[in-house]
Each structure stands twice: as structure tokens, then as C-alpha cells.
Amino acid sequence: MSFVVPWDGVYRVENVAYFEQNIGLRSHDIIIAGRHEDATDPRIKWEVKATAVGEYSKITIQSDSQYIGADSEKVVYNAKPYEWNVSYGDVGRWIIRDPASGLLMYLPSNDDGAEVQLMQEGGGDASYWRFIPLRPPVN
């Protein structure tokens, strides 16, 4: 089965369980956090690039020269490129997995500023993400 993956563009990365909660940054903080689309200084635009495309794609997620990554089973923001495994969950629903630990990226609550975390399987919709294009993909 073949899937069209919407990589190589600029996106908001929105949580499926918590409508309008996006991956963003707290002001003056390096911690990746859930941010409501209308939040002050949401920083929710991410450049997504595919490093491998298929049923199990690999992507990097960055803003300027900083990347979303994982370190010691924690989601971090740093200058080192980091490849995430991404797989198709259902129409418009994607799973973002840390390849080192096998854990899924998820958002534990609807609170604005809640930290995006990593967890085992079983997080339900909180561990699925939508990629909302802000600039069309180039592939």
C-alpha cells in the first residue's frame, strides 16, 4: 500500500485529541510545548523535511537552525538534526516515533503550554498528529 506523505514544507503540527493544540515553544524556553493556535508568541511554524519516504517515513522538524529531537526519552529542542520515524495512522493522522527508544510523541493534556512527551503505545488520539500546511510541500 502506498501513501502520499506531505513532507518538505512548512506546517503547524496539531494534536488530534486536543483540537488547535500545536507543537510550539514556550517564550524564551527550549522545551517543546503544546500551544493553542491563538496563543501569544505561539511559534508553531515548523519546516518538515523528509529524509526517507515510504510506509515508514523519516523526517526532521525544525525552526530556523533548531530541531525537535529526543534525548534520554524526553522531547528536546536543539541545534542537532534529529530524524523521527513517522507512520500513517489513518486519514490525516500520523504517528511520530522516536527511533532510539521506540516511544511515541504525545500531548498529555489540553492545557496551553503542556509539554509534549514520549510514551509507549496506548495514548489514543493524544499520540496522533496532523500536519497542517502553511506552505505547500515541494515534493
DSSP file with accessible surface (Angstrom, degrees, kcal/mol):
  #  RESIDUE AA STRUCTURE BP1 BP2  ACC     N-H-->O    O-->H-N    N-H-->O    O-->H-N    TCO  KAPPA ALPHA  PHI   PSI    X-CA   Y-CA   Z-CA
    1    1 A M              0   0  185      0, 0.0     2,-0.4     0, 0.0    54,-0.1   0.000 360.0 360.0 360.0 136.0    0.0    0.0    0.0
    2    2 A S        -     0   0  114     52,-0.0     2,-0.4    53,-0.0    52,-0.0  -0.862 360.0-163.6-110.1 141.2    1.4    3.4   -0.9
    3    3 A F        -     0   0   38     -2,-0.4     2,-0.7     2,-0.0    85,-0.0  -0.950  19.7-130.4-123.1 140.8    0.8    6.7    1.0
    4    4 A V        -     0   0  138     -2,-0.4    -2,-0.0     2,-0.0    49,-0.0  -0.812  27.3-157.8 -86.6 119.7    1.3   10.2   -0.1
    5    5 A V        -     0   0    9     -2,-0.7     2,-1.5     1,-0.0    45,-0.1  -0.872  12.9-140.8-104.5 131.5    3.2   11.9    2.6
    6    6 A P        +     0   0   35      0, 0.0     3,-0.1     0, 0.0    42,-0.1  -0.302  50.2 142.1 -87.6  54.0    3.1   15.7    2.8
    7    7 A W        +     0   0    0     -2,-1.5   132,-0.6     1,-0.2   131,-0.4  -0.294  36.0  51.4 -92.1 179.5    6.7   16.4    3.7
    8    8 A D  S    S+     0   0   44     40,-0.5   130,-1.9     1,-0.2     2,-0.3   0.963  91.2  86.8  60.4  57.9    9.2   19.1    2.7
    9    9 A G  E    S-A   48   0A   0     39,-1.3    39,-2.9   128,-0.2     2,-0.5  -0.895  84.0 -82.1-158.2-172.6    7.0   22.1    3.5
   10   10 A V  E     +AB  47 135A  23    125,-1.0   124,-3.6    -2,-0.3   125,-1.9  -0.925  55.1 168.1-108.4 130.6    6.1   24.4    6.4
   11   11 A Y  E     -AB  46 133A   0     35,-2.9    35,-2.8    -2,-0.5     2,-0.4  -0.920  41.8-127.4-136.9 157.8    3.5   23.1    8.8
   12   12 A R  E     - B   0 132A  31    120,-2.2   120,-2.8    -2,-0.3     2,-0.8  -0.898  31.5-142.7 -93.0 138.7    1.7   23.5   12.0
   13   13 A V  E     - B   0 131A   0     -2,-0.4    10,-2.5    31,-0.4     2,-0.4  -0.901  25.0-169.6-108.2 104.6    1.9   20.1   13.8
   14   14 A E  E     -CB  22 130A  10    116,-2.5   116,-3.2    -2,-0.8     8,-0.2  -0.794  21.5-122.1-104.2 137.6   -1.5   19.8   15.5
   15   15 A N  E     - B   0 129A   0      6,-3.1     6,-0.4    -2,-0.4   114,-0.2  -0.527  14.0-144.8 -75.1 138.4   -2.5   17.1   18.1
   16   16 A V  S    S+     0   0   15    112,-2.5     3,-0.2   109,-0.6   110,-0.2   0.910  96.2  47.2 -71.2 -41.9   -5.5   15.0   17.0
   17   17 A A  S    S+     0   0   40    108,-1.1     2,-0.8   111,-0.4    -1,-0.2   0.871 113.5  47.8 -70.0 -36.9   -7.0   14.7   20.6
   18   18 A Y  S >  S-     0   0   64    107,-0.2     3,-2.2     3,-0.2    -3,-0.4  -0.812  89.6-136.6-114.4  92.5   -6.7   18.3   21.5
   19   19 A F  T 3  S+     0   0  140     -2,-0.8     3,-0.1     1,-0.3    -3,-0.1  -0.151  85.2   7.8 -50.4 131.5   -8.1   20.5   18.7
   20   20 A E  T 3  S+     0   0   47      1,-0.2    17,-1.5    -5,-0.2     2,-0.6   0.549  92.0 128.9  69.3  11.7   -5.9   23.5   18.0
   21   21 A Q  E <   - D   0  36A   5     -3,-2.2    -6,-3.1    -6,-0.4     2,-0.3  -0.886  38.4-178.3 -94.5 120.9   -3.1   22.4   20.3
   22   22 A N  E     -CD  14  35A   0     13,-3.0    13,-2.6    -2,-0.6     2,-0.4  -0.791  36.3 -96.8-117.8 159.0    0.1   22.5   18.2
   23   23 A I  E     + D   0  34A   0    -10,-2.5   -10,-0.4    -2,-0.3     2,-0.2  -0.627  67.3 134.2 -72.5 127.9    3.7   21.7   18.8
   24   24 A G  E     - D   0  33A   0      9,-2.1     9,-2.6    -2,-0.4     2,-0.4  -0.800  49.8 -93.0-154.0-166.1    5.4   25.1   19.7
   25   25 A L  E     - D   0  32A   3     17,-0.9     2,-0.2    -2,-0.2     7,-0.2  -0.962  26.8-120.2-125.4 144.4    7.8   26.7   22.1
   26   26 A R    >   -     0   0   70      5,-1.1     3,-1.7    -2,-0.4     5,-0.1  -0.553  54.0 -85.8 -71.3 148.3    7.3   28.5   25.4
   27   27 A S  T 3  S-     0   0   61      1,-0.3    -1,-0.1    -2,-0.2     3,-0.1  -0.325 110.8  -2.8 -58.7 130.0    8.6   32.0   25.2
   28   28 A H  T 3  S+     0   0  174      1,-0.2     2,-0.3    -3,-0.1    -1,-0.3   0.819 113.0 112.4  56.5  36.9   12.3   32.1   26.0
   29   29 A D    <   -     0   0   53     -3,-1.7    -1,-0.2     2,-0.1    -3,-0.0  -0.973  62.5-148.2-136.3 152.1   12.3   28.3   26.7
   30   30 A I        +     0   0  119     -2,-0.3     2,-0.4    -3,-0.1    47,-0.4   0.397  67.2 107.9 -99.4   4.7   13.9   25.4   24.9
   31   31 A I  S    S-     0   0   37     45,-0.1    -5,-1.1    -5,-0.1     2,-0.2  -0.680  71.3-127.0 -88.7 130.2   11.1   23.0   25.9
   32   32 A I  E     +D   25   0A   1     -2,-0.4    84,-1.1    43,-0.3     2,-0.3  -0.550  40.9 177.5 -71.1 134.7    8.7   21.8   23.2
   33   33 A A  E     -DE  24 115A   0     -9,-2.6    -9,-2.1    -2,-0.2    82,-0.3  -0.974  37.4 -97.8-143.1 153.2    5.1   22.5   24.4
   34   34 A G  E     -D   23   0A   0     80,-4.3    79,-2.8    -2,-0.3     2,-0.4  -0.544  45.5-172.0 -66.3 131.4    1.5   22.3   23.3
   35   35 A R  E     -D   22   0A  33    -13,-2.6   -13,-3.0    -2,-0.3     2,-0.1  -0.994  22.5-126.8-133.6 130.0    0.4   25.7   22.1
   36   36 A H  E >   -D   21   0A  54     -2,-0.4     3,-2.3   -15,-0.2   -15,-0.2  -0.458  29.4-117.2 -70.1 143.8   -3.0   26.9   21.2
   37   37 A E  T 3  S+     0   0   67    -17,-1.5    -1,-0.1     1,-0.3     7,-0.1   0.836 115.4  45.7 -52.4 -35.0   -3.1   28.4   17.7
   38   38 A D  T 3  S+     0   0  124    -18,-0.2    -1,-0.3     3,-0.1     3,-0.1   0.346  85.7 126.5 -92.7   6.2   -4.2   31.8   19.1
   39   39 A A  S <  S-     0   0   14     -3,-2.3     2,-0.2     1,-0.1    -4,-0.0  -0.293  72.5 -97.4 -64.1 149.3   -1.6   31.8   22.0
   40   40 A T  S    S-     0   0  126      1,-0.3   -13,-0.2     2,-0.1    -1,-0.1  -0.479 106.3  -0.9 -64.6 134.5    0.7   34.8   22.3
   41   41 A D  S    S+     0   0   66     -2,-0.2    -1,-0.3     1,-0.1   -16,-0.2   0.946  81.4 171.3  49.9  56.7    4.0   34.1   20.6
   42   42 A P        -     0   0   34      0, 0.0   -17,-0.9     0, 0.0    -1,-0.1   0.810  19.2-161.2 -71.6 -27.1    3.0   30.5   19.6
   43   43 A R        +     0   0   96    -19,-0.2   -18,-0.2     1,-0.1    -3,-0.0   0.952  34.8 148.2  44.4  61.8    5.9   29.7   17.4
   44   44 A I        +     0   0   16    -20,-0.2     2,-0.5    -7,-0.1   -31,-0.4   0.330  26.5 106.8-111.8   9.6    4.0   26.9   15.7
   45   45 A K        -     0   0  141    -33,-0.1     2,-0.4   -35,-0.1   -33,-0.2  -0.791  46.2-179.9 -92.3 125.6    5.5   27.0   12.2
   46   46 A W  E     -A   11   0A   2    -35,-2.8   -35,-2.9    -2,-0.5     2,-0.6  -0.980  26.9-135.7-128.0 137.2    7.9   24.1   11.5
   47   47 A E  E     -AF  10  62A  59     15,-3.3    15,-2.6    -2,-0.4     2,-0.5  -0.812  25.6-162.6 -89.6 122.1    9.8   23.2    8.5
   48   48 A V  E     -AF   9  61A   0    -39,-2.9   -39,-1.3    -2,-0.6   -40,-0.5  -0.923   8.5-176.3-110.2 128.5    9.4   19.5    7.9
   49   49 A K  E     - F   0  60A  89     11,-2.0    11,-2.4    -2,-0.5     2,-0.4  -0.989  20.5-132.6-127.4 135.5   11.9   17.6    5.6
   50   50 A A  E     + F   0  59A  24     -2,-0.4     9,-0.3     9,-0.2     3,-0.1  -0.677  21.3 176.8 -84.2 134.8   11.8   14.0    4.5
   51   51 A T  E    S+     0   0A  70      7,-3.0     2,-0.3     1,-0.5     8,-0.2   0.543  82.4  10.9-106.1 -17.0   15.0   12.0    4.8
   52   52 A A  E    S- F   0  58A  44      6,-1.6     6,-2.5     2,-0.1    -1,-0.5  -0.938  71.3-156.5-156.1 138.4   13.2    8.8    3.7
   53   53 A V        +     0   0   84     -2,-0.3     2,-0.3     4,-0.2     4,-0.1  -0.972  42.9  87.6-124.2 132.2    9.7    8.4    2.2
   54   54 A G  S    S-     0   0   33     -2,-0.4     3,-0.4     1,-0.1    -2,-0.1  -0.956  95.2 -44.6 174.2-162.0    7.6    5.2    2.4
   55   55 A E  S    S+     0   0  101      1,-0.3    33,-0.7    -2,-0.3     2,-0.6   0.873 141.5  35.7 -59.6 -34.2    5.1    3.5    4.6
   56   56 A Y  E    S- G   0  87A 160     31,-0.1    -1,-0.3    -3,-0.0    31,-0.2  -0.861  90.5-172.4-119.4  94.0    7.5    4.3    7.4
   57   57 A S  E     - G   0  86A   0     29,-2.0    29,-3.1    -2,-0.6     2,-0.4  -0.397  16.5-140.8 -83.6 162.2    9.0    7.7    6.6
   58   58 A K  E     +FG  52  85A  66     -6,-2.5    -7,-3.0    27,-0.2    -6,-1.6  -0.990  27.6 172.6-122.4 133.8   11.8    9.6    8.4
   59   59 A I  E     -FG  50  84A   0     25,-2.2    25,-3.0    -2,-0.4     2,-0.4  -0.930  27.0-141.4-136.4 159.9   11.6   13.3    8.8
   60   60 A T  E     -F   49   0A  13    -11,-2.4   -11,-2.0    -2,-0.3     2,-0.5  -0.920  15.0-155.4-114.5 149.2   13.3   16.2   10.6
   61   61 A I  E     +F   48   0A   0      7,-0.5     7,-2.7    21,-0.4     2,-0.3  -0.987  26.4 161.0-126.2 118.6   11.3   19.0   12.2
   62   62 A Q  E     -FH  47  67A  24    -15,-2.6   -15,-3.3    -2,-0.5     2,-0.4  -0.929  34.4-157.2-140.6 161.3   13.0   22.4   12.5
   63   63 A S  E >  S- H   0  66A  28      3,-2.6     3,-2.4    -2,-0.3     2,-0.2  -0.975  78.3 -39.6-135.9 121.5   12.6   26.1   13.0
   64   64 A D  T 3  S-     0   0  143     -2,-0.4   -17,-0.1     1,-0.3    -2,-0.0  -0.415 126.8 -26.3  55.7-123.1   15.4   28.3   11.8
   65   65 A S  T 3  S+     0   0   80     -2,-0.2     2,-0.3    -3,-0.1    -1,-0.3   0.267 120.3  94.8-103.9  13.2   18.5   26.3   12.8
   66   66 A Q  E <   -H   63   0A  59     -3,-2.4    -3,-2.6    11,-0.0     2,-0.3  -0.830  56.5-157.4-108.4 146.7   16.9   24.4   15.7
   67   67 A Y  E     -HI  62  78A  39     11,-4.0    11,-2.4    -2,-0.3     2,-0.5  -0.881  21.0-120.2-121.2 151.2   15.4   21.0   15.6
   68   68 A I  E     + I   0  77A   0     -7,-2.7    -7,-0.5    -2,-0.3     9,-0.2  -0.768  52.4 151.3 -82.9 129.9   12.9   19.0   17.6
   69   69 A G  E     - I   0  76A   1      7,-2.7     7,-2.5    -2,-0.5     2,-0.4  -0.742  40.5-111.5-142.9-170.2   14.6   15.9   18.9
   70   70 A A  E     + I   0  75A  13      5,-0.3     2,-0.3    -2,-0.2     5,-0.2  -0.991  24.4 177.7-134.2 142.9   14.7   13.4   21.7
   71   71 A D  E >  S- I   0  74A 101      3,-2.5     3,-0.8    -2,-0.4    -2,-0.0  -0.953  73.8 -10.9-147.0 123.8   17.3   12.8   24.4
   72   72 A S  T 3  S-     0   0  111     -2,-0.3     3,-0.1     1,-0.2    -1,-0.1   0.920 129.8 -53.3  51.1  46.9   17.0   10.3   27.2
   73   73 A E  T 3  S+     0   0  126      1,-0.2    45,-0.4    44,-0.0     2,-0.4   0.787 117.3 112.3  60.9  31.6   13.4    9.6   26.3
   74   74 A K  E <  S-I   71   0A  94     -3,-0.8    -3,-2.5    43,-0.1     2,-0.4  -0.989  72.0-116.2-131.9 142.7   12.5   13.4   26.5
   75   75 A V  E     +I   70   0A   6     41,-0.4   -43,-0.3    -2,-0.4     2,-0.3  -0.634  44.5 175.8 -77.5 130.5   11.4   15.7   23.7
   76   76 A V  E     -I   69   0A  31     -7,-2.5    -7,-2.7    -2,-0.4     2,-0.4  -0.836  30.0-135.6-132.7 169.6   14.1   18.5   23.3
   77   77 A Y  E     +I   68   0A  29    -47,-0.4     2,-0.3    -2,-0.3    -9,-0.2  -0.989  44.5 134.9-129.8 114.4   14.9   21.5   21.1
   78   78 A N  E     -I   67   0A  54    -11,-2.4   -11,-4.0    -2,-0.4    -2,-0.0  -0.917  64.2 -95.3-152.6-178.6   18.5   21.8   19.9
   79   79 A A  S    S+     0   0   65     -2,-0.3   -11,-0.1   -13,-0.2    -1,-0.0   0.556  89.4  97.3 -82.3  -8.6   20.8   22.6   17.0
   80   80 A K  S    S-     0   0  145    -13,-0.2    -2,-0.2     1,-0.1   -13,-0.1  -0.699  80.2-118.8 -87.4 124.2   21.4   18.9   16.2
   81   81 A P        -     0   0   78      0, 0.0     2,-0.4     0, 0.0   -12,-0.1  -0.322  33.2-166.1 -57.7 142.4   19.3   17.4   13.3
   82   82 A Y        -     0   0   40    -14,-0.2     2,-0.5   -21,-0.1   -21,-0.4  -0.995  12.7-141.9-137.9 128.4   17.2   14.6   14.5
   83   83 A E        -     0   0   85     -2,-0.4     2,-0.4   -23,-0.1   -23,-0.2  -0.804  15.9-165.0 -92.8 126.9   15.3   12.0   12.4
   84   84 A W  E     -G   59   0A   0    -25,-3.0   -25,-2.2    -2,-0.5     2,-0.4  -0.849  20.6-125.3-103.3 144.9   11.8   10.9   13.6
   85   85 A N  E     -GJ  58  97A  40     12,-2.5    12,-3.6    -2,-0.4     2,-0.4  -0.773  30.6-168.9 -84.5 133.2   10.0    7.9   12.3
   86   86 A V  E     -GJ  57  96A   1    -29,-3.1   -29,-2.0    -2,-0.4     2,-0.3  -0.991   6.4-178.7-127.6 131.0    6.6    8.8   11.0
   87   87 A S  E     -GJ  56  95A  16      8,-2.0     8,-2.8    -2,-0.4     2,-0.3  -0.961  33.3-104.1-132.1 152.1    3.9    6.4   10.0
   88   88 A Y  E     + J   0  94A  80    -33,-0.7     6,-0.2    -2,-0.3     3,-0.1  -0.543  32.8 175.6 -73.2 124.3    0.4    6.8    8.7
   89   89 A G  E     -     0   0A  30      4,-3.3     2,-0.3     1,-0.5     5,-0.2   0.795  62.6 -48.5 -97.5 -37.6   -2.3    6.2   11.3
   90   90 A D  E >  S- J   0  93A  89      3,-1.5     3,-2.9     0, 0.0    -1,-0.5  -0.931  94.9 -29.3 179.7 179.1   -5.5    7.0    9.4
   91   91 A V  T 3  S-     0   0  114      1,-0.3     3,-0.1    -2,-0.3    -3,-0.0  -0.230 134.3  -8.5 -53.7 116.8   -6.7    9.8    7.1
   92   92 A G  T 3  S+     0   0   35      1,-0.2     2,-0.5    39,-0.0    -1,-0.3   0.603 112.1 112.1  71.4  13.1   -4.9   12.9    8.3
   93   93 A R  E <   -J   90   0A  49     -3,-2.9    -4,-3.3    37,-0.1    -3,-1.5  -0.973  42.2-179.0-124.8 125.5   -3.5   11.1   11.4
   94   94 A W  E     -JK  88 129A  17     35,-2.3    35,-2.5    -2,-0.5     2,-0.5  -0.924  21.5-140.0-126.3 146.8    0.2   10.4   11.8
   95   95 A I  E     -J   87   0A  18     -8,-2.8    -8,-2.0    -2,-0.3     2,-0.6  -0.908  13.4-157.6-102.9 129.7    2.3    8.7   14.5
   96   96 A I  E     -J   86   0A   0     -2,-0.5     9,-3.0    31,-0.4     2,-0.4  -0.953  17.6-172.6-110.0 117.0    5.7   10.4   15.3
   97   97 A R  E     -JL  85 104A  60    -12,-3.6   -12,-2.5    -2,-0.6     7,-0.2  -0.923  27.7-127.7-119.9 136.1    8.1    7.9   16.9
   98   98 A D     >  -     0   0    4      5,-3.0     4,-2.5    -2,-0.4     5,-0.3  -0.689  20.2-153.2 -74.0 117.0   11.5    8.3   18.5
   99   99 A P  T  4 S+     0   0   55      0, 0.0    -1,-0.2     0, 0.0   -15,-0.1   0.816  88.7  55.1 -66.8 -27.9   13.6    5.7   16.6
  100  100 A A  T  4 S+     0   0   88      1,-0.2    -2,-0.0     3,-0.1   -29,-0.0   0.932 125.3  18.7 -70.8 -45.7   16.1    5.3   19.6
  101  101 A S  T  4 S-     0   0   37      2,-0.1    -1,-0.2     0, 0.0     3,-0.1   0.645  93.4-129.2-100.1 -19.2   13.5    4.5   22.3
  102  102 A G     <  +     0   0   27     -4,-2.5     2,-0.1     1,-0.3    -2,-0.0   0.496  61.2 140.9  80.5   3.2   10.6    3.4   20.1
  103  103 A L        -     0   0    9     -5,-0.3    -5,-3.0    17,-0.1     2,-0.3  -0.462  49.4-122.9 -81.9 153.6    8.4    5.8   22.1
  104  104 A L  E     -LM  97 119A   3     15,-3.4    15,-2.1    -7,-0.2     2,-0.3  -0.710  18.7-118.6 -95.0 144.8    5.6    7.9   20.6
  105  105 A M  E     + M   0 118A   0     -9,-3.0    -9,-0.4    -2,-0.3     2,-0.3  -0.640  47.6 162.5 -77.2 132.7    5.3   11.7   20.8
  106  106 A Y  E     - M   0 117A  43     11,-2.8    11,-3.0    -2,-0.3    21,-0.2  -0.977  40.7-126.3-148.9 164.0    2.1   12.6   22.5
  107  107 A L        -     0   0    0     19,-1.9     9,-0.2    -2,-0.3    21,-0.1  -0.954  17.1-160.3-114.5 115.3    0.4   15.5   24.3
  108  108 A P        +     0   0   46      0, 0.0     2,-0.3     0, 0.0    -1,-0.1   0.672  67.2  10.5 -75.1 -17.6   -0.8   14.6   27.8
  109  109 A S        -     0   0   32      2,-0.2     5,-0.1     6,-0.1   -91,-0.1  -0.967  65.4-116.8-153.7 170.0   -3.4   17.4   28.3
  110  110 A N  S    S+     0   0   86     -2,-0.3     2,-0.2     2,-0.1     3,-0.0   0.336  70.9 125.5 -90.1   4.4   -5.3   20.2   26.6
  111  111 A D  S >  S-     0   0  113      1,-0.1     3,-2.4     2,-0.1     2,-0.2  -0.485  72.2-111.4 -68.4 130.6   -3.6   22.8   28.9
  112  112 A D  T 3  S+     0   0   81      1,-0.3   -77,-0.2    -2,-0.2    -1,-0.1  -0.434 107.1  23.4 -62.1 125.5   -1.9   25.6   26.8
  113  113 A G  T 3  S+     0   0   11    -79,-2.8    -1,-0.3     1,-0.3   -78,-0.1   0.477  83.5 153.7  94.5   2.7    1.8   25.1   27.4
  114  114 A A    <   -     0   0   14     -3,-2.4   -80,-4.3   -80,-0.2    -1,-0.3  -0.430  50.8-108.5 -63.5 135.5    1.6   21.4   28.3
  115  115 A E  B     -E   33   0A  51    -82,-0.3     2,-0.3    -2,-0.1   -82,-0.2  -0.449  22.7-123.7 -68.7 135.9    4.9   19.6   27.5
  116  116 A V        -     0   0    2    -84,-1.1   -41,-0.4    -2,-0.2     2,-0.2  -0.624  42.6-175.2 -72.3 134.1    4.9   17.3   24.5
  117  117 A Q  E     -M  106   0A  78    -11,-3.0   -11,-2.8    -2,-0.3     2,-0.4  -0.710  25.3-113.6-127.0 177.3    6.2   14.0   25.9
  118  118 A L  E     +M  105   0A  20    -45,-0.4     2,-0.3   -13,-0.2   -13,-0.2  -0.909  38.7 163.9-113.7 143.3    7.1   10.5   24.8
  119  119 A M  E     -M  104   0A  42    -15,-2.1   -15,-3.4    -2,-0.4     3,-0.1  -0.971  37.2 -96.7-151.1 166.0    5.2    7.4   25.8
  120  120 A Q        -     0   0  133     -2,-0.3     3,-0.3   -17,-0.2   -17,-0.1  -0.130  65.6 -64.9 -70.4 177.7    4.6    3.7   24.9
  121  121 A E  S    S+     0   0  110      1,-0.2    -1,-0.2     2,-0.1   -18,-0.0  -0.141 108.1  65.6 -56.9 159.5    1.7    2.6   22.7
  122  122 A G        +     0   0   73     -3,-0.1    -1,-0.2     2,-0.1    -2,-0.1   0.603  53.6 123.4 102.0  13.9   -1.8    3.2   24.0
  123  123 A G    >   -     0   0   20     -3,-0.3     3,-1.2     1,-0.2     5,-0.1   0.478  55.4-155.3 -84.3  -1.1   -2.0    7.0   24.1
  124  124 A G  G >   -     0   0   43      1,-0.2     3,-2.0     2,-0.2    -1,-0.2  -0.247  63.8 -14.9  61.3-148.8   -5.1    7.1   21.9
  125  125 A D  G >  S+     0   0   73      1,-0.3     3,-1.8     2,-0.2  -108,-1.1   0.737 127.6  73.8 -61.2 -22.6   -5.7   10.3   19.9
  126  126 A A  G <  S+     0   0   10     -3,-1.2   -19,-1.9     1,-0.3    -1,-0.3   0.678  95.6  51.7 -67.3 -13.9   -3.2   12.2   22.1
  127  127 A S  G <  S+     0   0    4     -3,-2.0   -31,-0.4   -21,-0.2     2,-0.4   0.196  95.3  87.1-108.0  17.6   -0.4   10.3   20.3
  128  128 A Y    <   -     0   0   54     -3,-1.8  -112,-2.5    -5,-0.1  -111,-0.4  -0.907  59.3-163.8-114.4 148.1   -1.6   11.2   16.7
  129  129 A W  E     -BK  15  94A   1    -35,-2.5   -35,-2.3    -2,-0.4     2,-0.4  -0.938  12.2-146.7-132.9 149.0   -0.7   14.4   14.9
  130  130 A R  E     -B   14   0A  81   -116,-3.2  -116,-2.5    -2,-0.3     2,-0.7  -0.921  12.8-142.9-110.4 142.5   -1.9   16.3   11.9
  131  131 A F  E     -B   13   0A  17     -2,-0.4  -118,-0.2  -118,-0.2  -121,-0.0  -0.911  17.1-164.6-105.5 105.4    0.4   18.2    9.6
  132  132 A I  E     -B   12   0A  47   -120,-2.8  -120,-2.2    -2,-0.7     2,-0.1  -0.830  21.1-127.4 -94.3 111.8   -1.4   21.4    8.6
  133  133 A P  E     +B   11   0A  79      0, 0.0  -122,-0.3     0, 0.0  -120,-0.0  -0.372  35.7 168.6 -67.4 132.2    0.3   23.0    5.6
  134  134 A L  E    S+     0   0A  77   -124,-3.6  -123,-0.2     1,-0.4   -89,-0.0   0.567  84.4  23.3-107.3 -25.3    1.3   26.7    5.9
  135  135 A R  E    S-B   10   0A 111   -125,-1.9  -125,-1.0     0, 0.0    -1,-0.4  -0.987 102.0-103.6-136.8 130.2    3.5   26.5    2.7
  136  136 A P        -     0   0   99      0, 0.0  -126,-0.1     0, 0.0  -125,-0.0  -0.141  40.8 -99.0 -56.4 147.6    2.7   23.7    0.2
  137  137 A P        -     0   0   52      0, 0.0  -128,-0.2     0, 0.0  -129,-0.2  -0.293  22.2-145.1 -59.8 152.9    5.0   20.7    0.0
  138  138 A V              0   0  111   -130,-1.9  -130,-0.1  -131,-0.4  -129,-0.1   0.497 360.0 360.0 -99.8  -5.6    7.7   20.8   -2.7
  139  139 A N              0   0  113   -132,-0.6     0, 0.0  -131,-0.2     0, 0.0  -0.509 360.0 360.0 -98.9 360.0    7.7   17.1   -3.4
